[in-house]
Amino acid sequence: MSKFYSSIFSILLISSFAFGPSTLFAQSYSDEGNKQEKRTYKKARVLTSKTAKKVVKVVEALERQKVVKVPDPENKGKFIEKEEDDPDWDEAKRILTELLNERGELKSYDRSVMWNYWGYIYFSEEDYDQAMYAYEQLLKEPEATIPLRTASLLTLAQLNLVKANWDKGIRLILQWMDEVEKVTAQSYYLLASAYFQKEDYVRARSSMEEAIRLAEEEGYRPKENWYVLLAACFNELKERKVISASFALEQQLVIYEILVNYYPKKLYFLQLGGTYQQMDREEDYMITLKAAFNKDLLDKEGEYLALAQLLLLSKNPYWAAQVLVAGQNKKVIIKDEKTGEESTVAVVKDTEKNLKLLADSWRMAQEIDKAIPVLEQAAKMSKEGETYILLGNLYLFEDRIEDSIRAIEAGLKKGKVKSESQAQLVLGQAHFEMENFEEAKKQFRAAARDKDKRIKKTANSWIKYAENEEVRVKNLALRRDFIQQSKAKETNS
């Protein structure tokens, strides 16, 4: 049994109170019509002796405990004895049934206490219809005390919300607010939830804002789901054009920033990032995703790819590559929907597209030695020759001339390249570096047939350069031979 009910019972049995007979002037609760009666309620009353004795037994049954053995957290392999709740529901019901059968002879206050315990038992058993009936009967008692009335009103309101009786729940919460001395932040949250379910988003928003204001005023942090509900209110108001999209985004931005700071969950980082994106604040979107990455919250391929692309756009290719590699190394467990079998897979899969993105990131970061093996892997998977052309360019940059020639020739043979003439230019340059001038000129001439004037001009320049270089190399070879022959003659003579 909860301490809350135990404390109420303790108050009920005290024959004299520290406070005077303060009263509450309120409307009585009636579910049978609109007729309302003004009544005066006291803060405390006394049970009759006969009823009090039975209520004591009810409390004893509900507070019954048993001793169980549990593992000792400080001594592995050993056990300690611990008491845990073991309510005797049957005994409590038996005694309350006696009171129920005698209810015609009980005073109004005694009946209100009886109905309070019936409500508690039914609530604990999740028999909400019977619990609601019990609390409704309590509220009809003219001698019910203020604590019993207000507690029952709020509980009855919550039960109606559980049963999706939104209008009745709202009416009960508002009545509870009228009768209590101090309205709590939690009650405004309940009211906001009910209004939200009724799709009255204007009142839901104002109630939720009041709940947050009261919580801050009372000196405690508003609960996580309060902010979530308020953000949802702004979204619904935006969708219904009650408020502008820009205003809704500004308000949601503040909420998600709070959630990220107080309750740093992946969902809130993504929602904050998405809000920045809608506001065209790409850098802030990137920073938010990067923060989620640093906290190891990302676990979807799309999230890693989005962050990598944002980092590339912001000219941070090295970090883009690091993010992609981290995604390749991170493993998650997936379940086959048909077989039910579980398997461990990498978050970022080694697809051609992903590998090319990683290779581009390393290349842009001037980490060519890291880009090459990644692009080699992508080229083997590709059905197009373009990946081999890119690989050939990287090989040439690293002075791996023979590898460059093989890669570009493989790409041209496979076909589907963006610019065949551009590839021929690079292939010609590779042969030029190998002093294969005839093959180099052949590739340059092929490139020169392109309709693109820029490529045509570049190719023709390379042809002339290759011809001149071929003559120069031949002349050097002749001069070298002449010198060697002259030295040989001098040695022989």
C-alpha positions in Angstrom: 0.0 0.0 0.0 1.3 3.4 -0.9 2.5 5.9 1.8 0.0 8.3 0.4 -3.0 6.2 1.5 -1.3 5.3 4.8 -0.8 9.0 5.6 -4.5 9.8 4.8 -5.6 7.0 7.1 -3.4 8.3 9.9 -5.1 11.7 9.5 -8.5 10.2 9.6 -8.0 8.4 12.9 -6.7 11.5 14.8 -9.5 12.8 17.0 -8.1 16.3 17.3 -6.2 18.3 14.7 -3.5 21.0 14.8 -5.6 23.1 12.5 -9.1 24.4 13.1 -12.3 23.4 11.3 -11.5 25.3 8.1 -14.0 24.6 5.4 -14.2 24.6 1.6 -17.1 26.2 -0.2 -17.6 24.3 -3.5 -20.0 22.9 -6.0 -21.0 19.3 -5.3 -20.2 16.7 -8.0 -23.2 15.2 -9.8 -23.1 13.0 -12.9 -26.9 12.9 -13.2 -27.6 16.3 -14.6 -26.6 20.0 -14.6 -28.1 20.6 -11.1 -25.3 22.0 -8.8 -25.6 22.4 -5.1 -23.4 24.6 -2.9 -21.8 22.7 0.0 -19.4 23.4 2.7 -16.6 20.8 3.2 -14.3 20.5 6.3 -10.7 19.6 6.2 -11.0 16.9 8.7 -13.6 14.7 10.4 -13.6 11.7 12.8 -14.7 8.1 12.0 -17.1 6.4 14.3 -15.4 3.9 16.6 -17.0 0.9 14.9 -16.0 2.0 11.4 -12.5 3.0 12.6 -11.8 -0.5 13.9 -12.7 -2.0 10.6 -10.7 0.5 8.6 -7.6 -0.3 10.7 -8.0 -3.9 9.7 -8.3 -2.9 6.1 -5.1 -0.9 6.3 -3.3 -3.8 8.0 -4.4 -6.2 5.2 -3.2 -3.7 2.5 0.1 -3.1 4.3 0.9 -6.8 4.8 4.4 -7.7 4.0 6.4 -10.9 3.5 10.1 -11.7 3.9 11.9 -12.9 0.8 15.5 -13.8 0.0 17.3 -11.8 -2.6 20.9 -11.8 -3.8 23.3 -9.8 -1.6 24.6 -7.0 -3.8 27.8 -6.8 -1.7 28.5 -10.5 -1.4 28.3 -12.5 -4.6 26.6 -15.9 -4.2 25.0 -15.0 -0.9 21.4 -13.9 -0.1 19.8 -11.5 2.3 16.3 -11.2 3.7 14.1 -8.4 2.5 10.6 -7.3 3.2 8.3 -6.7 0.2 4.7 -5.7 -0.1 2.2 -8.6 0.0 -1.3 -7.0 0.2 -4.1 -9.3 1.4 -6.6 -8.1 -1.1 -9.2 -10.8 -0.2 -9.2 -9.8 3.5 -9.4 -6.1 2.6 -12.4 -6.8 0.3 -14.1 -8.9 2.9 -14.0 -6.2 5.5 -15.0 -3.5 3.1 -17.9 -5.7 1.9 -19.2 -5.7 5.5 -19.1 -1.9 5.5 -20.7 -1.8 2.1 -23.6 -4.0 3.4 -24.0 -1.6 6.3 -23.7 1.6 4.3 -27.3 2.6 5.0 -26.4 2.8 8.7 -23.0 4.6 8.3 -22.5 8.3 8.6 -21.7 10.1 5.4 -18.0 10.6 6.3 -17.6 6.9 7.1 -19.1 6.0 3.7 -16.7 8.4 2.0 -13.7 6.6 3.6 -15.1 3.2 2.6 -15.6 4.3 -1.0 -12.0 5.7 -1.0 -10.6 2.3 -0.2 -12.8 0.6 -2.7 -11.6 3.0 -5.3 -8.0 2.3 -4.3 -8.4 -1.5 -4.5 -10.2 -1.4 -7.9 -7.6 1.0 -9.2 -4.8 -1.4 -8.1 -6.6 -4.3 -9.9 -7.0 -2.1 -13.0 -10.7 -2.4 -12.8 -11.1 1.2 -13.8 -14.9 1.2 -14.3 -15.5 0.0 -10.7 -12.8 2.4 -9.4 -14.6 5.3 -11.1 -17.9 4.3 -9.6 -16.4 4.2 -6.1 -14.9 7.7 -6.4 -18.1 9.0 -7.9 -20.0 7.7 -4.8 -17.4 9.3 -2.5 -17.9 12.7 -4.2 -21.6 12.5 -3.6 -21.1 12.2 0.2 -21.8 15.6 1.8 -19.4 14.9 4.7 -16.4 13.9 2.6 -13.4 15.9 3.8 -11.4 18.3 1.6 -8.4 16.0 1.3 -10.6 13.0 0.2 -12.6 15.1 -2.2 -9.7 16.7 -3.9 -7.7 13.5 -4.2 -10.7 11.7 -5.5 -11.5 14.4 -8.0 -8.0 14.2 -9.5 -7.9 10.4 -9.5 -11.4 10.3 -11.1 -10.2 12.8 -13.7 -7.2 10.6 -14.5 -9.3 7.5 -14.8 -11.6 9.2 -17.2 -8.6 10.2 -19.3 -7.5 6.6 -19.3 -10.9 5.6 -20.6 -10.7 8.4 -23.2 -13.6 10.3 -21.6 -11.9 13.6 -22.5 -14.7 16.1 -21.8 -15.5 14.5 -18.4 -11.8 14.4 -17.5 -11.4 18.0 -18.4 -14.4 19.0 -16.4 -13.1 17.1 -13.3 -9.7 18.7 -13.6 -11.1 22.2 -13.8 -13.4 21.4 -10.8 -10.3 20.1 -8.9 -8.5 23.3 -9.7 -11.4 25.3 -8.3 -11.4 23.4 -5.0 -7.7 23.1 -4.1 -5.7 25.8 -2.4 -2.8 25.4 -4.8 -2.9 24.2 -8.4 0.1 22.1 -9.4 2.1 22.1 -12.6 1.3 18.3 -13.0 -2.5 19.1 -13.1 -1.9 21.6 -16.0 0.0 18.8 -17.8 -3.0 16.5 -17.4 -5.3 19.2 -18.7 -3.0 19.9 -21.7 -3.0 16.1 -22.5 -6.8 16.0 -22.4 -7.1 19.0 -24.6 -4.5 17.6 -27.0 -6.5 14.4 -27.4 -9.6 16.5 -28.1 -7.6 18.3 -30.8 -8.1 21.6 -29.0 -4.5 22.5 -29.6 -4.8 26.2 -28.6 -5.9 25.2 -25.0 -3.4 22.4 -25.0 -0.6 24.8 -25.7 -1.7 27.4 -23.1 -2.1 24.7 -20.5 1.2 23.1 -21.2 3.0 26.5 -21.1 1.4 27.2 -17.7 2.5 23.7 -16.5 6.1 24.5 -17.4 5.9 28.0 -15.9 4.6 26.7 -12.6 7.3 23.9 -12.5 10.0 26.5 -13.0 8.4 28.7 -10.4 8.2 25.9 -7.9 11.9 25.2 -8.5 12.1 22.0 -10.4 12.8 21.0 -13.9 9.7 20.3 -16.1 9.4 16.7 -17.2 10.7 15.5 -20.5 7.2 14.6 -21.9 5.9 18.0 -21.1 8.3 19.6 -23.6 7.5 16.9 -26.1 3.8 17.6 -25.8 4.3 21.4 -26.2 6.4 20.8 -29.3 3.6 18.6 -30.7 1.1 21.4 -30.0 3.1 23.9 -32.1 3.4 21.3 -34.9 -0.4 20.8 -35.0 -1.1 24.5 -34.8 1.2 25.0 -37.7 -0.4 22.3 -39.7 -3.8 23.9 -39.1 -2.4 27.3 -40.0 -3.4 28.7 -36.6 0.2 30.0 -36.3 2.8 30.6 -39.0 5.4 28.0 -40.0 8.3 30.3 -39.1 6.8 31.0 -35.6 6.2 27.3 -35.0 9.8 26.5 -36.0 11.2 29.2 -33.7 9.2 27.9 -30.7 10.1 24.2 -31.5 13.7 25.2 -31.8 13.8 26.5 -28.2 12.0 23.3 -27.0 14.4 20.9 -28.8 17.5 22.9 -27.5 16.1 22.4 -24.0 15.5 18.7 -24.6 19.0 18.1 -26.0 20.5 19.8 -23.0 18.4 18.2 -20.3 17.4 14.9 -21.9 20.1 14.1 -24.5 18.4 11.4 -26.6 19.0 10.6 -30.2 15.4 11.6 -31.2 15.8 15.1 -29.8 19.1 15.7 -31.6 17.5 14.6 -34.9 14.5 16.8 -34.3 16.7 19.7 -33.4 18.8 19.1 -36.5 15.7 18.8 -38.7 14.4 22.1 -37.3 17.7 23.8 -38.2 17.5 22.3 -41.7 13.9 23.6 -42.2 15.2 27.0 -41.2 18.1 26.7 -43.7 20.7 26.7 -40.9 22.8 24.0 -42.5 25.9 24.6 -40.3 23.8 24.3 -37.1 22.2 21.2 -38.6 25.7 19.7 -39.2 26.9 20.7 -35.7 23.9 19.0 -34.1 24.4 15.8 -36.0 28.1 15.9 -35.2 27.2 16.2 -31.5 24.9 13.2 -31.7 27.7 11.3 -33.5 30.2 12.2 -30.8 27.8 10.8 -28.2 27.5 7.6 -30.2 23.8 8.1 -30.7 23.6 7.6 -34.5 22.8 4.0 -35.6 21.3 4.4 -39.1 23.1 4.5 -42.4 21.2 7.5 -43.6 22.3 9.5 -40.5 26.0 8.8 -41.1 25.7 9.6 -44.8 23.8 12.8 -44.1 26.5 14.0 -41.6 29.3 13.0 -44.0 27.7 15.0 -46.8 27.2 18.0 -44.6 30.8 17.9 -43.5 31.9 17.7 -47.2 29.7 20.8 -48.0 31.3 22.6 -45.1 34.8 21.7 -46.4 35.6 19.2 -43.7 36.5 16.2 -45.9 38.7 14.6 -43.3 35.9 14.5 -40.7 33.5 13.2 -43.4 35.8 10.3 -44.0 36.2 9.6 -40.2 32.4 9.6 -39.8 32.0 7.1 -42.7 34.7 4.8 -41.4 33.1 4.9 -37.9 29.9 3.9 -39.5 31.6 1.0 -41.3 33.1 -0.1 -37.9 29.9 0.3 -35.9 27.8 -2.9 -35.8 24.1 -3.3 -35.1 21.9 -6.4 -34.7 19.1 -6.8 -37.2 16.3 -9.4 -37.2 15.0 -11.2 -40.3 11.3 -10.7 -40.4 10.6 -14.0 -42.1 13.0 -16.3 -40.3 13.4 -14.4 -37.0 17.1 -14.9 -37.2 19.4 -12.2 -35.8 22.6 -11.1 -37.5 25.3 -8.4 -36.9 25.9 -6.0 -39.7 27.8 -2.7 -40.2 25.7 0.5 -40.1 27.4 1.9 -43.2 27.5 -0.9 -45.8 30.2 -1.3 -48.3 28.1 -0.4 -51.3 29.7 1.2 -54.4 28.0 4.5 -53.7 29.2 4.6 -50.0 32.7 3.6 -51.0 32.9 6.2 -53.6 31.8 8.8 -51.1 34.5 7.7 -48.7 37.1 7.7 -51.4 36.1 11.2 -52.4 36.3 12.3 -48.8 39.9 10.9 -48.4 40.9 12.4 -51.8 39.5 15.8 -50.9 41.4 15.6 -47.6 44.6 14.9 -49.6 44.8 11.4 -48.1 45.3 9.7 -51.5 46.9 6.6 -50.0 43.7 6.0 -48.1 41.4 6.9 -51.0 43.0 4.4 -53.5 42.2 1.1 -51.7 38.7 2.2 -51.1 38.2 3.2 -54.8 39.8 -0.1 -55.9 37.1 -1.9 -53.9 34.3 0.3 -55.4 35.7 -0.2 -59.0 35.4 -4.0 -58.7 31.7 -3.6 -57.7 30.8 -1.1 -60.4 29.0 -1.9 -63.6 30.3 1.4 -65.1 33.8 2.3 -66.2 33.8 5.7 -64.5 35.0 4.4 -61.2 38.1 2.9 -62.9 38.7 6.2 -64.6 38.7 8.0 -61.2 41.0 5.3 -59.9 43.4 5.8 -62.8 43.6 9.5 -62.0 44.5 8.8 -58.4 47.2 6.3 -59.5 48.6 8.9 -61.8 48.7 11.5 -59.0 50.7 9.0 -56.9 53.1 8.3 -59.8 51.8 4.7 -60.1 51.9 5.1 -63.9 51.4 1.4 -64.9 48.5 1.0 -62.5 47.0 4.2 -63.9 47.2 2.9 -67.5 45.6 -0.5 -66.5 42.8 1.2 -64.6 41.9 3.7 -67.3 42.0 1.1 -70.0 39.7 -1.1 -67.9 37.3 1.7 -67.5 37.2 2.5 -71.2 36.7 -1.1 -72.0 33.8 -1.4 -69.5 32.2 1.7 -70.9 29.6 4.1 -69.4 32.2 6.9 -68.6 31.2 10.5 -68.2 33.8 11.8 -70.7 35.7 9.3 -72.9 37.8 12.0 -74.4 38.8 13.2 -70.9 39.8 9.7 -70.0 41.8 9.4 -73.2 43.6 12.6 -72.3 44.6 11.2 -68.9 45.6 7.9 -70.5 47.8 9.7 -73.0 49.5 11.6 -70.1 50.2 8.3 -68.4 51.8 6.9 -71.6 53.7 10.2 -72.0 55.2 9.7 -68.5 56.3 6.2 -69.5 57.8 7.8 -72.7 55.4 5.7 -74.8 55.1 8.6 -77.2 53.3 6.8 -80.1 50.6 5.4 -77.8 50.4 8.8 -76.0 49.8 10.7 -79.3 47.3 8.0 -80.3 45.2 8.8 -77.2 45.6 12.5 -77.6 44.5 12.3 -81.3 41.4 10.3 -80.2 40.6 13.0 -77.5 41.1 15.8 -80.1 38.1 14.5 -82.0 35.8 15.6 -79.2 33.4 18.4 -80.0 34.3 20.2 -76.8 36.6 23.0 -77.9 38.4 23.0 -74.5 39.3 19.3 -74.7 40.2 19.6 -78.4 42.6 22.5 -77.6 44.2 20.6 -74.7 44.6 17.4 -76.7 46.3 19.2 -79.6 48.6 21.0 -77.2 49.6 17.6 -75.7 50.2 16.2 -79.3 52.7 19.0 -80.0 54.2 18.6 -76.6 54.6 14.9 -77.1 56.1 15.3 -80.5 58.6 17.8 -79.2 59.4 15.7 -76.2 59.8 12.6 -78.4 62.4 14.5 -80.6 64.1 15.8 -77.4 64.3 12.3 -75.9 65.7 10.9 -79.2 68.3 13.6 -79.4 69.3 12.9 -75.9 69.6 9.2 -76.6 71.7 9.9 -79.7 74.0 12.3 -77.7 74.3 9.7 -75.0 75.2 7.0 -77.5 77.8 9.4 -79.2 79.4 10.1 -75.8 79.6 6.5 -74.9 81.1 5.6 -78.3 83.7 8.4 -78.0 84.7 7.1 -74.5 85.0 3.6 -75.8 87.3 4.7 -78.7 89.5 6.6 -76.2 89.8 3.6 -74.0 90.8 1.3 -76.9 93.4 3.7 -78.2 
